[in-house]
Each structure stands twice: as structure tokens, then as C-alpha cells.
Amino acid sequence: MSLVWYVLRRLAISLPVLFVGTFLCFVMVANTGDPLGELRNKPGVNLQAIADTEHKLGLDKGVFARYFTWLWDFVRGDWGISIAQGNAYTPVAPKVMAAFRVTLELVLAASVLALVFGVLVGVLAAVKQYSIWDYIATALAFLFFSMPIFCVAIVLKGYAIQLNGVVRDLGLADVLGDPWLRTVSPESLAATGFGDALAKFTGAFLLPTLSIMAITFAAYSRFQRASMLDVLNADYIRTARAKGVSNSRVIWRHAFRNALIPVMTLFSVNFGATVTGAIITETVFNWHGMGTLLVEAVVKNDTQVLMGWLVVIALSVIVANLLADLMYGILDPRIRVG
Amino acid sequence: MADLNSLIAAGDTATADGTLPPEALPEPRSQGKLVLRKFLHHKLAMASTGVLVLIVLLSLLLPLFWKHGYEDSSFASFAKPSGDFPLGTTQVGKDMVSQVLRGTQFSLLIALTVSVLATVIGVVFGAIAGYLRGFSDSAISRVTDLFLIIPQVAAAAILAKVFGGGSWYIVALVLAAFSWMQIARITRAEAMSLSQREFVDAARASGAGTFRIIFKHLVPNMVGSITVNATLAVAQAVLAEAALSFIGLGVQLPDTSLGRVILENYAQLQTRPALFFGPFIVLVLISLTINFIGDGLRDAFDPRQRRMKA
């Protein structure tokens, strides 16, 4: 019961933050440009038509009135319509949700894989400290940590296209599929049957996931290495070894479990970075996710879409942080959440 | 080992009554000197400093002597790399080397500005929250939460547009506005633990005000972690700026940056790799060397000298 209260309290604390955040963004974006600017500059445009459009979109009211109208509609489940020209007043909610699904799939796949991979590499580096593996892991971690994510994506995409060409030339396209490595979004896939769909889906995710992973796994592996080294030097590990517990049991049962706890704190910090990474990676691979949506909304002064975008992203960050804290409590009984 | 040697040398000159003449005593070392000494012995950090200094000097001095100006677009489009154009030319016929040099200047300028601003904001907020606690702490923590729920690149994209973005300083300002939270959190935690120490009580007892305690007593004691995090913030800012410019919402012409140079040329990856890899390698080198320097600084400031060398 206390857990439920804890979750509710945490979410309640976030509400004012969300309110202030959306308010500031709304006021700033609404004041920077005119979403109807393009329409106004058209030669021979009907002034009455503009006034009608303005009225229809609520643009004839003041910024504050517009914000509270938006807020009132939003809490009742109406996210409004896109006010950018050329969007034909499409409703915001399905637009944002469709984009969010694309990004969320990518973020989840990359987060989980990066966590697993980073933790394993970190444990390996710590157990074999100062070995060649340790140095390779360290060097790779620093290199990827210092690399801009979009460059990793560009390089992966570029060489995948080249590799596909090689596969085609060698006549292996029938066996490996054509194109072998997918460099486009999964939306454009036409699949026959479940197996085919799964294969194509995985294929489309491979390169973007790798790009995001390359950056985030580095932080996990460094952190896991440090925390594993701390634990391996602890007294109770020496005791376990002295008792004659086998090496693998000491590492996995005694040390690993405890060394995992601090890494969970990194998960919540990394989540924001992973979302950012996904936004950038989508741009390179032409996925229609939150990244494309953000750029479009900002460029076109589309306050309504931007608000939906902001709330969804902010909520997902809040939920991710909450989950990380709950996980922390589960992994470490010494920490009571509540 | 120098310590030991100077002691032995001093021992040789010991006077008959066994005391050392004052000039033979080893000079006491200040904390700054100790840190500098440790840093100078950190091979990787020193090598990185060398490379970074070289990049900075090249980006500042080479354009003065380089044969092609960055605005000169009178060359052949997509000329192959040659002695005249080591990285080739761009689509509009500009020399790539001068583009990369100018991009480097702007990237470094933006990253340094971001780091300085973010550190100042973060330290002030963090120290005030950690020392005063109570209402100030809750208020500052809520503001920190507010800035943390929006991904940096997205927030910077929105703000850059709001302030009629495009100039390098606008990009630097908006990135800084969303870069200070990490430093604020670290400073807050440190200020909290430091403010329990006796020297703070002593300062308060001798009549020092809040402002004086925070900036004369607490902050100087946090100089290690502040320096390390400010350094790492430079590397993060280089990458953040590049990402922002790459999605087209960062630096706009006539200003430029390495991210923008990559954006303009990345489509040529397969046919003209030099156009992509030139700015890419410079960008990675900058952030890699800064990360190594930050790591060296962390080791140098750590009195326990961490077991693990990263």
C-alpha cells in the first residue's frame, strides 16, 4: 500500500513541474512566429479567409487564453488540432502517439540491449582488471563516449548500403535478403506472414539500435566496472573465497548482484540521453518518430503539436525515473522506497 | 621520488646538532602544486592536452596562413583531395580544410561558453541549495527537475527558435541553459556535506555572512569536482552542439560549426569520404582528448588516487 502511495506522491510532485514547463514553452513558442505567416504572404489571399482560419484555430485570442484553453481541453483528453499550414488540421493526439510508438520501440530496444551489454563488458573488465580485455573495453568505451551519435548512425548507414551492394554483386541476395541490411524505417515494410514480418522488423531496428547502443553502453560499462571493482575488494568477497566458494559463484552470486545496484541510478540519467539519441538517429534513418515531429513542429510554430510532444516526452522521462527508483528498492533491500 | 631525494640531499647538509638549515628543508607544496604534479605525470592526460592544444592552435593560427579563404567558392565543385586541397572541395566549390578550421573555431568557442556558463549557474544554484537547505533547496530542486524532464537537444531546439536562433552565442546560451543541472546536483551534495564541517561553524561564529561562507569557504573546497565536471561539460557541449546543428536547429549561416559542416557534407560519405571524415575526426578528437583530460584531472584531484586507472 505504501508503494502505491509513493508512486502517486511522486507523480503528484511532477504535476506542477509539468504545468510550469508546458506554460513556459507555450508562451515562448506562441510568441516567436506566426503559423499563418506563409498563408498571409500569398498573393491575392482573402483577408476574410485568414480571419476565419484564425478564429477556427483560436489564434485570435491572447496567448494566455490560448494556453488555458489548451490546458482545459487537454486534461479532458482533447489534444487539439495541428495549427501548422499543410497539415489540414489533423488531430494532435494520433499524430504524437504514432510518432511516440516509433521512438519508444527504438528507445526500449536500445536501452535494454545497452544495459545488458554494458554491464557484461563492465564485469568482464573488472574481473580481468589490467588484462588486454580491460584495456580494449576501456578504449572502446572512451571512444564511443566521445563520438557524436549521428556520426555513428551515418557511418553505419553508409557502409550498410555499400555492404548491400556487395551482397547483391556476389549473388547472395537470395539467401540473405535484398537489401540485406535495412536502412529505412519499418513503416515502409510490406511483409508476408508473421515470420517474415519479424525478420524485417528486426532488420529495420538493427542499425538504429546499434547506433544508440554504441553511445549509451559506454557509460554503463565504465560504471559497472568501477562498482564491480569496489565490490570485489570488499571483505565479504574475501570471506567467500576463503570459505572455498568457486570463482564463478563468487563473481556472479556474491559480487555481481551487489555491483548491479549503483548502475540502476545511471539508467534514469541515461534515459534522457537515449531519447535524445533516438531523436537524432531517427533523422538519419528517416524514421517518422518524435525527432521528425519535433523539428517539424518547431519550424512551423505548431504550438499544439509541440505541447503534445512535450507532455508525452516529459511524462515518459518522469515514469522512467520512477521505475528506476522502484527497481533500486527491489535490488537493494537496504533502501526502502516509500 | 623527488621528495625523497631532496630529503636525502638535505640530510647530507645537516648541521652538527642534527637540525636542518632552513634552506635545505623541502619546500612545502600547496594543493595546487600537488595536483599539477600528479596531472603532469598522467601520461594519457598529458598526451591529450598536447593534441588538444595542437588542434586549438591550428584552428586559430592556420587560417591566417592558409592559401584558401573559407568564403572563397571559386573552385571546382567536388575536387578530389590533392596537394592544393588536402580534403577536397565541397559541392559549392569551397576548400574543405578552411571549412573544417572555421567549424572547429566555432565549435570550441560554443563549447567553452557553454561550459563556463553551465558551471557558474550550477555551482551558484547547487551551493545555495546545499548550504541553505529548507525552502531554497526545495525551490532550486524543483527548478532542476523542470529542466531535467525535457531532453537537452529538444529544449535547445525550441529555445534557439524562440530567440531567433542561428548565431553561435544564441546556441551557446540555450545549450548552457540546459547543461547546468548535473553540476548543480553534484555541488549541492558536496555543499551539504561540507557545511557540516567545523570550519564552516568557525566561519559562522566569526561573523561571516551566507554569501561569504558559500563563496569563500565552501566553493574553494569544491574546486576539484568543479574543475573536473567543467572539463567534462566542454566535451558534452561539443557533442550537443553538433547534434543540434545536425538536425538543422542549431547554428545557422553565416556562423558555422563542426556539426553544421558535417550536416552539409555527410551525404558524400561513400563517394567523397574525406568530406565527412575530415570534420568527423576533428570532432571526435576534441571530445576524446577533453574526456581524457577530465579523467586525468579527476585522478589528480583525488587524494586517494583511485586504484583503477581509466
Boltz contact constraints between the chains, C-beta under 6 A:
constraints:
  - contact:
      token1: [A, 17]
      token2: [B, 145]
      max_distance: 6.0
  - contact:
      token1: [A, 17]
      token2: [B, 146]
      max_distance: 6.0
  - contact:
      token1: [A, 20]
      token2: [B, 146]
      max_distance: 6.0
  - contact:
      token1: [A, 21]
      token2: [B, 146]
      max_distance: 6.0
  - contact:
      token1: [A, 28]
      token2: [B, 162]
      max_distance: 6.0
  - contact:
      token1: [A, 32]
      token2: [B, 161]
      max_distance: 6.0
  - contact:
      token1: [A, 32]
      token2: [B, 162]
      max_distance: 6.0
  - contact:
      token1: [A, 146]
      token2: [B, 284]
      max_distance: 6.0
  - contact:
      token1: [A, 146]
      token2: [B, 287]
      max_distance: 6.0
  - contact:
      token1: [A, 146]
      token2: [B, 288]
      max_distance: 6.0
  - contact:
      token1: [A, 146]
      token2: [B, 291]
      max_distance: 6.0
  - contact:
      token1: [A, 147]
      token2: [B, 284]
      max_distance: 6.0
  - contact:
      token1: [A, 148]
      token2: [B, 239]
      max_distance: 6.0
  - contact:
      token1: [A, 148]
      token2: [B, 242]
      max_distance: 6.0
  - contact:
      token1: [A, 150]
      token2: [B, 246]
      max_distance: 6.0
  - contact:
      token1: [A, 151]
      token2: [B, 280]
      max_distance: 6.0
  - contact:
      token1: [A, 154]
      token2: [B, 266]
      max_distance: 6.0
  - contact:
      token1: [A, 158]
      token2: [B, 269]
      max_distance: 6.0
  - contact:
      token1: [A, 158]
      token2: [B, 270]
      max_distance: 6.0
  - contact:
      token1: [A, 229]
      token2: [B, 308]
      max_distance: 6.0
  - contact:
      token1: [A, 272]
      token2: [B, 151]
      max_distance: 6.0
  - contact:
      token1: [A, 275]
      token2: [B, 151]
      max_distance: 6.0
  - contact:
      token1: [A, 276]
      token2: [B, 151]
      max_distance: 6.0
  - contact:
      token1: [A, 276]
      token2: [B, 153]
      max_distance: 6.0
  - contact:
      token1: [A, 280]
      token2: [B, 243]
      max_distance: 6.0
  - contact:
      token1: [A, 283]
      token2: [B, 247]
      max_distance: 6.0
  - contact:
      token1: [A, 294]
      token2: [B, 154]
      max_distance: 6.0
  - contact:
      token1: [A, 295]
      token2: [B, 247]
      max_distance: 6.0
  - contact:
      token1: [A, 298]
      token2: [B, 157]
      max_distance: 6.0
  - contact:
      token1: [A, 298]
      token2: [B, 158]
      max_distance: 6.0
  - contact:
      token1: [A, 298]
      token2: [B, 161]
      max_distance: 6.0
  - contact:
      token1: [A, 314]
      token2: [B, 149]
      max_distance: 6.0
  - contact:
      token1: [A, 317]
      token2: [B, 149]
      max_distance: 6.0
